[in-house]
């Protein structure tokens, strides 16, 4: 029996992924994880009126880009899962944690 941990990352800044990838390569062996699997970027576009009173045609167009990557980690026991979480939180800098959204899912495989 082993555990598969799926780690999904989402951010606005692509440089954060490069920093995160270098940290994962430094901490873990290549046979423990698979990734990064890069997903398609999503772009949200919207318009803001500059002057809502008189000049209705004067608008600013803005966009927000979201980048997404997925890692899969293969862990043998629950103790390895706990050590993974401890190493993960120990080596990640706080400024990187502020800019990246994490989603962690754990699955059992026999």
Buried (B, 14 or more C-beta within 10 A) or exposed (E): EEBBBBBBBBBEEEEBBEBBBEBBEEBBEEEBBEBBEEBEEEEEEEEEEEEEEEEEEEEEEEEEEBBBBBBBBBBEEEEBBEEBEEEBEEEBEEEBEEEBEEEEEEEEEE
